[in-house]
Amino acid sequence: MKVALARRLVGVLLLSALVATGCSSNASSSSSSRLTLYTCATDKIEQAAISAFSKANPGAKVDVYRAATGQLNSRVAADVRGGGIKADVIWACDPLTMHNYDAQGLLTNWAPPSTSTIDTAYRTPHFTGVDLLYLVAVTHQGVPAPQSWNDLTGPTYHGGVALPSPTFAASALGMLGYFATATDYGLNYFTRLKANGAKRLNSPDDTLAGVAQGTYKAGFALANAAYAAIHKGSPVTVTWPKPGAIAIYAPIGVTAKKSLSPIAREFADFIASPAGQAVIAKNGAYAAMSGVAGPPKPAGSPVASPDWSTLFGQSKTLLAHFGSIFPS
């Protein structure tokens, strides 16, 4: 009797051990298939990319913190104060913001997979551009379209120009960086806009909405969003003014998080791969990889972009100058 009882007790203990081991294994597997992404990409693009990645990697789970760049910066700063970055991957919306994270030691070495043909102009040792933002001019229906960015400082648009804030939106920070170094523009360009009655809003979507409603005659907006609005019947016209629409690349990078997710690099690799680039283009963004069809881009449309590397480290100075012209 005692022997039988002992055997049953051993059996229960062995079963408990197996169950515990199984639970531990599942927990470990779940943990290793989970990552945290910080991004300012639109919800549609971010969700489509995550869905495609999860389909290619069954069991993978991506936790997302998505916010405009200003709020993203606040979240990263809070992480740093709290002991370290909590994201495994950061998908930012402009290279200046990403370089600022890199300068704080928040990113680690990462390069796209060998299948990626993203131009080297969009790469650094720690981050790579995966989609492009084109800042264009939009005008309300019936308002003359500007032939150059300088036209927006003229009498035709007096009191009627809206521009996004570089403290809120990454594309606007890219805009600020471009004009700061562009021939015939410089930071004085914003002084001239202000003198002509231009108004500072938050995001490019705000300026697009203001122009569509007729509150403003013209404004700076993102090309893909403007074309999408026109497709839905919005009364705006898109122009790629000389010297060109401002091209800003949105980079992705793997962080230097202490307990980095084992699938962090896999996720970044996917977004920079031909498959990931196709998903981005299919969902309304301009892929960084050439030859991937995306939103409209009129043939011969001029494009301008600064030498981003020369602007790295200047964000605070540029923002301070902008703030002195357009106080928040």
C-alpha positions in Angstrom: 0.0 0.0 0.0 2.7 2.4 0.9 4.7 1.4 -2.2 1.7 2.1 -4.4 1.1 5.4 -2.7 4.8 6.3 -3.2 4.6 5.5 -6.9 1.5 7.6 -7.4 3.2 10.5 -5.6 6.3 10.2 -7.9 4.0 10.1 -10.9 2.3 13.3 -9.8 5.6 15.0 -9.2 6.9 14.0 -12.6 3.8 15.2 -14.3 4.0 18.5 -12.5 7.6 18.8 -13.6 6.7 18.1 -17.2 3.8 20.7 -17.1 6.1 23.3 -15.5 8.8 22.6 -18.1 6.3 22.9 -20.9 4.9 26.2 -19.5 8.5 27.5 -19.1 9.3 26.5 -22.7 6.2 28.2 -24.1 6.9 31.3 -22.1 10.5 31.4 -23.3 9.3 30.9 -26.9 6.7 33.6 -26.5 9.2 36.0 -25.1 11.8 35.4 -27.8 9.1 36.0 -30.5 8.1 39.4 -29.1 9.5 42.9 -29.8 8.7 46.5 -29.1 8.6 49.0 -31.9 8.6 52.8 -31.6 7.4 54.5 -34.7 5.9 57.6 -36.2 4.8 55.8 -39.4 1.1 56.0 -40.2 -1.1 53.4 -38.6 -2.0 51.9 -42.0 1.6 51.4 -43.1 2.8 50.3 -39.7 0.0 47.7 -39.3 0.4 46.4 -42.8 4.1 45.9 -42.3 3.6 44.2 -39.0 0.9 41.9 -40.4 3.2 40.9 -43.3 6.1 40.3 -40.9 3.9 38.2 -38.6 2.6 36.1 -41.6 6.2 35.4 -42.6 7.2 34.7 -39.0 4.4 32.7 -37.3 4.2 33.4 -33.6 5.9 36.8 -33.8 4.3 39.6 -31.8 5.1 43.3 -32.2 4.1 45.7 -29.5 3.8 49.2 -30.9 4.1 52.7 -29.5 3.2 55.1 -32.4 3.2 58.9 -32.0 4.3 62.0 -33.8 8.0 62.8 -33.6 7.7 65.3 -30.8 5.9 62.8 -28.6 8.2 60.0 -29.7 11.2 62.1 -28.5 9.5 62.5 -25.2 8.9 58.8 -24.8 12.6 58.0 -25.7 13.8 60.7 -23.2 11.6 59.2 -20.5 13.0 55.7 -21.2 16.6 57.0 -20.9 15.8 58.7 -17.6 14.2 55.5 -16.4 17.2 53.4 -17.1 17.4 52.7 -20.8 15.5 52.5 -24.1 12.6 50.1 -24.0 12.1 49.7 -27.8 13.9 47.0 -29.7 13.4 48.8 -33.0 12.8 52.4 -33.9 11.2 53.4 -37.2 11.6 57.2 -37.3 10.4 59.7 -39.9 13.5 61.7 -40.6 17.3 61.2 -40.4 18.0 64.1 -38.1 15.8 62.7 -35.3 17.3 59.2 -35.8 20.8 60.6 -35.7 20.0 62.3 -32.4 19.0 58.9 -31.0 22.2 57.4 -32.4 24.3 60.2 -30.9 22.9 59.2 -27.5 24.1 55.6 -28.0 20.6 54.2 -28.4 21.2 52.4 -31.6 23.5 49.4 -32.5 25.2 48.3 -35.7 22.7 47.0 -38.2 22.7 46.8 -42.0 19.9 45.8 -44.4 19.9 42.2 -45.7 21.9 41.4 -48.9 18.7 41.3 -50.8 18.1 45.0 -50.2 19.0 47.5 -52.9 18.2 50.7 -50.9 20.5 53.4 -52.1 23.6 54.1 -49.9 22.6 57.7 -49.6 19.9 56.5 -47.2 22.2 54.4 -45.1 24.5 54.8 -42.1 26.1 52.1 -40.0 23.2 52.2 -37.5 20.1 53.0 -39.5 18.7 52.9 -43.1 15.9 54.7 -44.8 12.9 52.5 -45.6 10.4 55.0 -47.0 10.5 58.5 -48.4 8.5 61.5 -47.6 8.1 64.2 -50.2 7.1 67.6 -48.9 5.2 69.4 -51.7 3.1 72.6 -52.1 -0.7 72.4 -52.0 -3.0 75.2 -53.1 -6.7 75.6 -52.7 -8.7 75.1 -56.0 -8.5 78.3 -58.0 -5.3 79.6 -56.3 -2.3 80.0 -58.6 0.3 77.2 -58.0 3.7 78.4 -56.8 6.5 77.7 -59.4 9.2 77.9 -56.7 9.2 77.7 -52.9 10.2 81.4 -52.9 6.8 82.3 -54.5 5.1 81.5 -51.2 6.8 84.7 -49.7 5.1 86.9 -52.4 1.9 89.0 -52.4 -0.2 86.3 -54.1 -0.1 84.3 -50.9 0.0 87.1 -48.3 -1.6 85.9 -45.1 -2.5 82.6 -46.6 0.3 80.1 -46.2 0.4 77.3 -43.6 3.4 75.3 -42.6 3.9 72.4 -40.3 6.0 72.6 -37.1 9.4 71.0 -36.9 9.0 70.4 -33.2 5.9 68.3 -33.9 6.5 66.6 -37.3 9.6 64.9 -38.6 8.9 66.0 -42.2 8.8 69.6 -41.0 12.2 69.1 -39.3 13.5 67.8 -42.6 12.0 70.8 -44.3 13.8 73.1 -41.9 17.1 71.3 -42.5 16.7 71.6 -46.2 16.0 75.3 -46.4 18.7 76.0 -43.8 21.3 74.9 -46.3 19.6 75.4 -49.7 21.1 78.0 -52.1 18.9 81.2 -52.3 17.0 80.2 -49.1 18.7 79.8 -45.7 17.0 80.3 -42.4 16.0 83.8 -43.6 13.4 82.0 -45.8 11.3 81.5 -42.7 11.7 85.1 -41.7 10.3 86.1 -45.1 7.4 83.6 -44.7 6.6 85.1 -41.3 6.7 88.6 -42.7 4.2 87.5 -45.4 1.8 86.4 -42.8 2.4 82.6 -42.8 1.0 80.5 -40.0 2.6 77.7 -38.0 0.4 74.6 -37.5 1.3 71.2 -36.1 1.4 68.5 -38.8 1.4 68.4 -42.6 -2.1 66.8 -42.3 -3.2 70.0 -40.5 -1.9 72.2 -43.3 -3.5 70.0 -46.0 -6.8 70.2 -44.2 -6.5 73.9 -43.8 -5.8 74.4 -47.5 -8.6 72.0 -48.5 -11.1 73.9 -46.3 -10.0 77.3 -47.8 -8.7 78.6 -44.5 -5.3 79.0 -46.2 -4.4 79.6 -49.9 -1.4 77.3 -49.8 0.7 75.2 -47.6 3.4 72.5 -47.2 2.1 69.0 -47.2 3.1 65.4 -47.9 2.7 64.2 -51.4 1.2 60.8 -50.7 -1.4 62.3 -48.3 -2.2 65.1 -50.8 -2.8 62.8 -53.7 -4.9 60.5 -51.5 -7.0 63.5 -50.5 -7.5 64.5 -54.2 -8.6 61.0 -55.0 -11.3 61.4 -52.4 -12.4 64.7 -53.9 -10.5 67.3 -51.9 -10.3 70.7 -53.7 -6.5 71.0 -53.7 -3.8 71.1 -56.3 -0.3 69.5 -55.8 2.8 71.2 -57.0 6.4 70.1 -56.9 8.0 73.6 -56.8 11.6 74.4 -57.9 14.2 73.5 -56.9 12.1 70.5 -56.0 9.8 68.7 -53.5 11.8 68.1 -50.4 12.7 64.4 -50.0 13.1 63.2 -46.5 14.0 59.6 -45.8 12.4 57.8 -42.9 14.9 55.4 -41.3 14.7 52.2 -39.2 17.3 51.0 -36.8 17.9 48.3 -34.1 18.4 49.7 -30.6 21.1 49.0 -28.0 18.5 47.8 -25.5 20.1 45.6 -22.8 17.7 42.7 -23.3 17.2 43.1 -27.1 14.6 40.8 -28.6 16.1 38.0 -30.7 13.8 39.0 -33.6 14.6 42.7 -33.6 17.1 42.4 -36.5 14.7 40.1 -38.4 12.0 42.7 -38.2 14.3 45.5 -39.4 15.6 43.2 -42.1 12.1 42.5 -43.3 11.1 46.2 -43.6 14.2 46.9 -45.6 13.8 43.8 -47.9 12.1 43.8 -51.3 9.0 42.1 -49.6 8.8 44.8 -46.9 9.3 47.6 -49.4 6.5 46.2 -51.5 4.2 46.3 -48.5 5.1 49.9 -47.8 4.4 51.0 -51.3 1.2 49.0 -51.6 -0.2 50.9 -48.5 0.4 54.4 -49.7 4.0 55.4 -49.0 7.0 55.9 -51.3 9.4 53.0 -50.8 13.1 53.9 -50.4 14.0 51.0 -52.7 14.1 52.2 -56.3 11.8 50.5 -58.8 9.0 49.7 -56.3 5.8 51.2 -57.5 3.9 53.4 -55.0 1.9 56.6 -54.8 1.8 59.1 -57.8 5.0 60.9 -58.7 4.6 62.9 -61.9 7.3 62.3 -64.5 10.0 64.9 -64.4 9.0 66.3 -61.0 12.0 67.9 -59.4 13.3 66.6 -56.1 15.6 68.3 -53.7 17.4 67.0 -50.6 20.1 68.3 -48.3 23.3 66.5 -47.4 21.9 65.1 -44.3 25.3 64.2 -42.8 26.3 67.8 -42.7 23.1 68.6 -40.7 23.6 65.8 -38.1 23.9 67.3 -34.7 22.3 70.7 -35.7 18.7 69.9 -34.8 18.6 71.9 -31.5 20.2 75.0 -33.2 17.8 74.9 -36.1 14.7 74.4 -33.9 15.8 77.3 -31.7 16.1 79.5 -34.7 12.7 78.4 -36.1 11.1 79.0 -32.7 12.4 82.5 -32.6 10.6 83.2 -35.9 7.5 81.2 -35.3 6.9 81.0 -31.5 4.7 78.1 -30.5 
